Amino acid sequence: MSQTIFPKLTIPETLAAGPGPGNTDARVLQAFAAAGVADHMQGDVLRGMIECKHMLRQIWGTRNVHTFAVAGTGWSALDTMFSAVMPGDRVVAFSNGTFSGIDALTLRIKAATPAEHAADSLNPQAASVTVIEVPHGQSVTGDVIEAALAEHEPKWAFMAHWETGSGRINDLRGFSDACARHGVMGLIDAVSSLGVEDFSIDDYPGVAGWASCPQKGLCCLPLTYAPVSFTDAYIASLKATGAYSYVHNPIFEARHWGIVDGQDVDKGTYHRTHSGYAVAAFHESLRLTLQETLAKRAGAYRTHEAALRDAVTAMGCEVTSNMTSLVVLNLPGDLAGREMELVQNCRAEGFGIWPTLSAPVQVRIGILNQLQPGAIREIVRRFADAMRAMGADVDHAAVEAVLDKHYIQTIAAQ
């Protein structure tokens, strides 16, 4: 058989302006590239992991000992968090977009009985799982959460904090309070909120498990480490029931991060082959987050999202999201139905915006690690040019005037 040797792969620089991953900070990339060749049990690698768990506790705002990170993307963290859900467990899951919908499917897979898996292994209809569907473009509210938990009396409840599929923030306070009232252990997908919003998870005692990712608010390489945090109650439940996983069992995972029997120890013990390069990059991303402070970063996201929102509104678009790292919009009437075409045109020019992944199709423009007026102006310029190329009547000067006014007012307020 003849061999085919392909040309060297060259990936060009692009402007990542979607829901994630965001552009990785240059300091993080440098830490990755500068790491020496070391195995996963080398002393500095282990020390870096120990320091990462302590920095994560500061960023999460928690005293949870079982706070560490899972090798991989946010899906790895979520699978780890869901590993405590066993077949037959009663679960209520709230879904209001693509990703909370996939989370709900994961929970049905975890909670399904063998018979339910045999009936439909790829989409098991677990009788013990109730999925509350909230329409696309709407947030999950406290009254909806309260009613569902009161009616179904589950062991576990799940919600995405920020649903990136539709750009909606869900009611975390209402979720935590309802879980506490009904003796339910809450599970939260914080993939899109950690590192973007300034919040402390210990302020939400109804939530027992948290899962996030490295490539959004923390602006680290996607395949590094995905943060998780678990309360003592979660770990006690996991110990009592076990989990059908070795790799994603939180207790086993925690041991490599120097967390054994609920205590911090000097050195982790082997669980998986960690990458010294990934540890170095993740460590630097956490340092960067703490140096900037969450309060300052969250304020910057609010400022620049408002500028982008005003600019696309001036182009005739309708914004339906309320996240501060992402704008989800409907195009003006004369471009309605051409969302995918516009997105593909932009991506062909190295401008990485995204459509929504479920109906109705909308456009998503993100600002992860783009927290400078010049970066927002570039995003706005490229988007306006793309709309104009498709025949839209966009007044560039008027849009620039909106941005000028916004940033002048912001500077004056400071």
C-alpha positions as CSV (number, residue, x, y, z in Angstrom):
1,M,0.0,0.0,0.0
2,S,1.4,3.4,-1.0
3,Q,1.9,6.0,1.6
4,T,0.5,9.5,1.5
5,I,2.4,12.2,3.3
6,F,0.4,15.4,3.5
7,P,1.9,18.8,3.5
8,K,2.7,20.4,6.8
9,L,-0.5,21.7,8.5
10,T,-0.5,25.5,8.9
11,I,-3.5,27.0,10.8
12,P,-3.8,30.8,10.1
13,E,-4.5,33.4,12.8
14,T,-8.2,34.0,13.0
15,L,-10.5,36.3,15.0
16,A,-12.3,34.0,17.4
17,A,-15.6,35.9,17.9
18,G,-18.0,33.2,18.8
19,P,-19.3,31.6,22.0
20,G,-16.0,29.8,22.7
21,P,-13.3,28.9,22.6
22,G,-11.9,32.4,23.0
23,N,-8.5,33.7,21.9
24,T,-6.0,32.3,24.4
25,D,-3.9,34.9,26.1
26,A,-0.3,35.3,24.9
27,R,1.0,34.7,28.4
28,V,-0.8,31.4,28.5
29,L,0.5,30.3,25.1
30,Q,4.0,31.3,26.2
31,A,3.8,29.2,29.4
32,F,2.6,26.2,27.3
33,A,5.5,26.6,24.8
34,A,8.2,27.3,27.4
35,A,7.4,24.2,29.6
36,G,10.3,21.7,29.7
37,V,9.9,18.1,28.8
38,A,8.7,16.4,32.0
39,D,6.5,13.5,32.9
40,H,3.3,13.6,34.8
41,M,4.8,12.8,38.2
42,Q,7.7,15.3,38.0
43,G,7.8,17.4,41.1
44,D,7.2,20.8,39.4
45,V,4.2,19.4,37.5
46,L,2.7,18.1,40.8
47,R,3.5,21.3,42.6
48,G,1.7,23.2,39.7
49,M,-1.4,21.1,40.1
50,I,-1.4,21.7,43.9
51,E,-1.2,25.4,43.3
52,C,-3.9,25.3,40.6
53,K,-6.4,23.7,43.0
54,H,-5.8,26.5,45.6
55,M,-6.1,29.2,42.9
56,L,-9.3,27.6,41.7
57,R,-10.8,27.8,45.2
58,Q,-10.2,31.5,45.1
59,I,-11.7,31.9,41.6
60,W,-14.7,29.7,42.4
61,G,-15.1,31.5,45.8
62,T,-15.3,28.3,47.8
63,R,-14.0,26.3,50.7
64,N,-14.8,23.0,49.0
65,V,-11.8,20.7,49.4
66,H,-12.8,18.7,46.3
67,T,-12.0,21.6,43.9
68,F,-9.7,20.6,41.1
69,A,-9.7,20.3,37.3
70,V,-10.4,17.5,34.8
71,A,-8.1,17.0,31.8
72,G,-10.1,17.9,28.7
73,T,-12.9,20.3,27.7
74,G,-16.0,21.3,29.6
75,W,-17.7,18.0,28.5
76,S,-15.1,16.2,30.6
77,A,-15.9,18.2,33.7
78,L,-19.6,17.8,33.1
79,D,-19.3,14.0,32.7
80,T,-17.3,13.9,36.0
81,M,-20.0,15.9,37.8
82,F,-22.7,13.6,36.4
83,S,-20.8,10.5,37.4
84,A,-22.5,10.4,40.8
85,V,-26.0,10.0,39.1
86,M,-26.8,6.3,39.2
87,P,-29.5,4.3,37.3
88,G,-32.9,4.9,38.7
89,D,-32.0,8.2,40.4
90,R,-34.7,10.8,40.3
91,V,-33.5,13.8,38.4
92,V,-35.1,17.1,37.2
93,A,-33.1,18.8,34.4
94,F,-33.9,22.2,33.0
95,S,-33.2,22.7,29.3
96,N,-33.4,26.1,27.4
97,G,-30.8,25.6,24.6
98,T,-28.5,23.3,22.8
99,F,-26.0,22.6,25.6
100,S,-28.4,22.2,28.5
101,G,-30.2,19.9,26.1
102,I,-27.1,17.7,25.7
103,D,-26.6,17.9,29.5
104,A,-30.1,16.6,29.9
105,L,-29.4,13.7,27.5
106,T,-26.3,12.9,29.5
107,L,-28.4,12.7,32.6
108,R,-30.9,10.4,30.9
109,I,-27.9,8.2,29.9
110,K,-26.6,8.1,33.4
111,A,-29.9,7.5,35.1
112,A,-31.3,5.0,32.6
113,T,-31.8,1.4,33.7
114,P,-30.3,-1.5,31.6
115,A,-33.8,-2.1,30.1
116,E,-34.1,1.5,29.1
117,H,-30.7,1.5,27.5
118,A,-31.6,-1.7,25.6
119,A,-34.7,0.0,24.3
120,D,-32.8,3.0,22.9
121,S,-29.1,3.1,23.8
122,L,-28.4,6.5,22.1
123,N,-31.4,8.3,23.4
124,P,-32.7,6.4,26.5
125,Q,-36.0,7.5,27.9
126,A,-35.2,7.3,31.6
127,A,-38.4,7.2,33.5
128,S,-36.7,8.7,36.6
129,V,-35.5,11.8,34.7
130,T,-37.9,14.7,34.1
131,V,-36.7,17.3,31.6
132,I,-38.3,20.7,31.9
133,E,-38.1,22.4,28.4
134,V,-38.0,26.2,28.5
135,P,-38.4,27.8,25.0
136,H,-35.3,28.9,23.1
137,G,-34.5,32.5,24.0
138,Q,-36.0,32.4,27.4
139,S,-34.3,32.0,30.8
140,V,-35.1,29.4,33.4
141,T,-36.8,31.2,36.2
142,G,-37.2,30.6,39.9
143,D,-40.9,29.9,39.8
144,V,-40.4,27.2,37.1
145,I,-37.7,25.6,39.2
146,E,-39.7,25.7,42.4
147,A,-42.8,24.2,40.8
148,A,-40.8,21.3,39.2
149,L,-38.9,20.4,42.4
150,A,-42.0,20.5,44.5
151,E,-43.8,18.2,42.1
152,H,-41.2,15.6,41.3
153,E,-39.1,15.5,44.5
154,P,-35.8,14.4,42.9
155,K,-32.5,13.5,44.4
156,W,-30.7,15.7,41.8
157,A,-31.6,18.8,39.9
158,F,-29.6,20.3,37.0
159,M,-29.4,23.7,35.3
160,A,-26.9,25.6,33.1
161,H,-26.0,28.8,34.7
162,W,-25.4,30.5,31.3
163,E,-26.9,28.7,28.3
164,T,-24.5,29.5,25.4
165,G,-26.9,28.0,22.8
166,S,-29.3,30.8,23.3
167,G,-27.2,33.4,25.2
168,R,-29.5,33.3,28.2
169,I,-28.6,33.6,31.9
170,N,-30.7,31.4,34.2
171,D,-31.8,32.0,37.8
172,L,-28.9,30.6,39.9
173,R,-30.2,32.1,43.2
174,G,-33.7,30.7,42.5
175,F,-32.2,27.3,41.7
176,S,-30.0,27.1,44.8
177,D,-32.8,28.3,47.1
178,A,-35.3,25.8,45.7
179,C,-32.8,22.9,46.0
180,A,-32.1,23.8,49.6
181,R,-35.8,24.0,50.4
182,H,-36.6,20.6,48.9
183,G,-33.5,18.8,50.1
184,V,-32.3,18.3,46.5
185,M,-28.6,18.3,45.4
186,G,-28.2,20.8,42.6
187,L,-25.7,20.4,39.7
188,I,-24.7,23.4,37.7
189,D,-23.1,23.8,34.3
190,A,-20.9,26.9,34.7
191,V,-19.0,26.3,31.5
192,S,-19.8,29.9,30.2
193,S,-20.0,31.9,33.4
194,L,-16.8,31.0,35.3
195,G,-14.2,33.7,34.7
196,V,-16.7,36.0,33.1
197,E,-19.2,36.8,36.0
198,D,-18.1,37.7,39.5
199,F,-19.8,35.1,41.8
200,S,-18.8,32.9,44.7
201,I,-20.2,29.4,44.6
202,D,-20.3,29.1,48.4
203,D,-23.1,31.7,48.3
204,Y,-25.3,29.0,46.7
205,P,-25.6,26.2,49.3
206,G,-28.3,24.3,47.4
207,V,-25.7,23.5,44.7
208,A,-23.6,20.4,45.4
209,G,-21.7,20.1,42.1
210,W,-20.2,22.6,39.7
211,A,-18.5,22.0,36.3
212,S,-16.8,24.5,34.0
213,C,-14.3,24.6,31.1
214,P,-10.9,26.1,30.3
215,Q,-11.5,27.8,27.0
216,K,-14.1,30.4,27.7
217,G,-13.8,32.7,30.7
218,L,-10.4,31.4,31.7
219,C,-9.1,31.8,28.1
220,C,-6.8,28.8,28.2
221,L,-6.2,26.2,25.5
222,P,-9.3,24.1,25.0
223,L,-7.6,20.8,25.8
224,T,-6.1,21.7,29.2
225,Y,-8.1,21.5,32.4
226,A,-11.8,21.9,33.1
227,P,-12.6,23.1,36.7
228,V,-15.0,21.3,39.0
229,S,-16.0,21.7,42.6
230,F,-18.0,19.4,44.9
231,T,-19.5,19.8,48.3
232,D,-19.0,17.3,51.2
233,A,-22.6,16.2,50.6
234,Y,-21.9,15.3,47.0
235,I,-18.8,13.3,47.9
236,A,-20.7,11.5,50.6
237,S,-23.4,10.5,48.1
238,L,-20.8,9.4,45.6
239,K,-19.0,7.3,48.3
240,A,-22.4,5.7,49.2
241,T,-23.4,4.8,45.7
242,G,-20.2,4.6,43.7
243,A,-19.9,5.5,40.0
244,Y,-19.6,3.6,36.8
245,S,-16.4,5.3,35.9
246,Y,-12.7,5.2,36.9
247,V,-11.4,8.0,34.7
248,H,-14.2,10.5,35.6
249,N,-14.8,9.5,39.2
250,P,-14.3,12.7,41.2
251,I,-12.7,10.9,44.2
252,F,-10.1,9.2,42.0
253,E,-9.5,12.3,40.0
254,A,-9.0,14.4,43.2
255,R,-6.2,12.2,44.4
256,H,-3.9,13.3,41.7
257,W,-4.5,16.9,42.8
258,G,-3.4,16.2,46.4
259,I,-6.9,15.6,47.8
260,V,-7.2,12.3,49.6
261,D,-10.0,11.3,52.0
262,G,-11.3,14.9,52.1
263,Q,-7.9,16.4,53.1
264,D,-5.2,18.3,51.3
265,V,-1.9,16.3,51.1
266,D,1.5,17.4,50.0
267,K,1.6,15.4,46.8
268,G,-0.9,13.8,44.5
269,T,-1.0,10.1,43.6
270,Y,-1.2,8.7,40.1
271,H,-4.6,8.8,38.3
272,R,-4.0,9.6,34.7
273,T,-1.1,10.8,32.5
274,H,-1.2,14.6,32.9
275,S,0.6,17.0,30.5
276,G,3.3,19.3,32.0
277,Y,2.6,21.7,29.1
278,A,-1.1,21.8,29.9
279,V,-0.4,22.2,33.6
280,A,1.9,25.2,32.9
281,A,-0.7,26.8,30.6
282,F,-3.6,26.3,33.0
283,H,-1.5,27.6,35.9
284,E,-0.8,30.8,34.1
285,S,-4.4,31.3,33.0
286,L,-5.4,31.1,36.7
287,R,-2.7,33.5,37.7
288,L,-3.8,35.9,35.1
289,T,-7.5,35.7,36.2
290,L,-6.5,36.4,39.9
291,Q,-4.2,39.3,38.9
292,E,-6.9,40.9,36.8
293,T,-9.5,40.1,39.5
294,L,-12.9,38.7,38.7
295,A,-14.7,42.0,39.6
296,K,-12.6,44.0,37.1
297,R,-13.0,41.4,34.4
298,A,-16.7,41.0,34.9
299,G,-17.1,44.8,34.7
300,A,-15.1,44.9,31.4
301,Y,-17.4,42.2,29.9
302,R,-20.5,44.3,30.9
303,T,-19.0,47.4,29.3
304,H,-17.9,45.8,26.0
305,E,-21.0,43.6,25.6
306,A,-23.2,46.8,25.9
307,A,-21.1,48.5,23.2
308,L,-21.4,45.5,20.8
309,R,-25.2,45.2,21.6
310,D,-25.7,48.9,20.8
311,A,-23.7,48.6,17.6
312,V,-25.5,45.6,16.1
313,T,-28.8,47.2,17.1
314,A,-27.9,50.3,15.1
315,M,-27.4,47.9,12.1
316,G,-31.0,46.8,12.5
317,C,-30.4,43.6,14.3
318,E,-32.5,42.4,17.3
319,V,-30.5,41.1,20.3
320,T,-32.3,38.4,22.3
321,S,-29.5,37.3,24.7
322,N,-28.5,38.7,28.2
323,M,-25.1,37.1,28.7
324,T,-22.1,39.6,28.9
325,S,-19.7,37.5,26.8
326,L,-22.0,36.8,23.9
327,V,-24.5,38.6,21.8
328,V,-27.2,36.4,20.1
329,L,-29.2,38.3,17.5
330,N,-31.8,38.1,14.7
331,L,-30.7,39.7,11.4
332,P,-32.8,42.6,9.9
333,G,-35.9,41.5,8.0
334,D,-34.3,41.8,4.6
335,L,-31.6,39.2,5.6
336,A,-33.9,36.9,7.6
337,G,-33.3,33.3,6.7
338,R,-29.7,33.9,5.5
339,E,-28.0,33.5,8.9
340,M,-26.0,30.5,7.9
341,E,-24.9,32.1,4.7
342,L,-23.6,35.2,6.6
343,V,-21.8,33.1,9.2
344,Q,-20.1,31.0,6.5
345,N,-19.0,34.2,4.6
346,C,-17.5,35.6,7.8
347,R,-15.7,32.4,8.7
348,A,-14.2,32.2,5.1
349,E,-12.6,35.6,5.9
350,G,-11.1,34.4,9.2
351,F,-13.8,36.0,11.3
352,G,-15.1,33.2,13.5
353,I,-18.7,34.0,14.5
354,W,-21.3,31.2,15.0
355,P,-24.9,30.4,14.3
356,T,-27.1,28.9,17.0
357,L,-27.0,25.1,16.8
358,S,-30.8,24.7,17.2
359,A,-33.9,26.4,15.8
360,P,-34.6,29.2,15.3
361,V,-31.2,29.9,13.6
362,Q,-29.7,33.0,15.0
363,V,-26.2,34.6,14.9
364,R,-23.8,34.5,17.8
365,I,-21.0,37.0,18.3
366,G,-18.7,36.5,21.3
367,I,-16.1,38.8,22.9
368,L,-14.1,36.3,25.0
369,N,-10.7,37.8,25.7
370,Q,-11.6,40.7,23.4
371,L,-11.9,43.3,26.2
372,Q,-10.5,46.4,24.4
373,P,-12.4,49.1,22.5
374,G,-10.2,48.4,19.5
375,A,-11.1,44.7,19.5
376,I,-14.8,45.5,19.7
377,R,-14.5,48.0,16.9
378,E,-12.8,45.4,14.7
379,I,-15.6,42.9,15.4
380,V,-18.2,45.5,14.6
381,R,-16.5,46.5,11.4
382,R,-16.2,43.0,10.1
383,F,-19.8,42.2,10.9
384,A,-21.0,45.4,9.3
385,D,-19.0,44.6,6.2
386,A,-20.4,41.1,6.0
387,M,-24.0,42.4,6.2
388,R,-23.2,45.1,3.6
389,A,-21.8,42.5,1.2
390,M,-25.1,40.7,1.4
391,G,-27.1,43.8,0.5
392,A,-27.9,45.3,3.9
393,D,-28.0,49.1,4.2
394,V,-25.5,49.6,7.0
395,D,-24.4,53.2,7.8
396,H,-20.8,52.7,8.9
397,A,-20.5,56.3,10.2
398,A,-23.7,56.0,12.3
399,V,-22.5,52.7,13.8
400,E,-19.1,54.2,14.6
401,A,-20.9,57.1,16.3
402,V,-22.8,54.7,18.5
403,L,-19.5,53.1,19.6
404,D,-17.9,56.5,20.1
405,K,-20.7,57.7,22.3
406,H,-20.7,54.5,24.3
407,Y,-17.0,54.5,25.1
408,I,-16.9,58.3,25.8
409,Q,-19.7,57.8,28.3
410,T,-17.9,54.8,29.8
411,I,-14.7,56.7,30.3
412,A,-16.6,59.6,31.8
413,A,-18.3,57.3,34.3
414,Q,-15.0,55.9,35.4
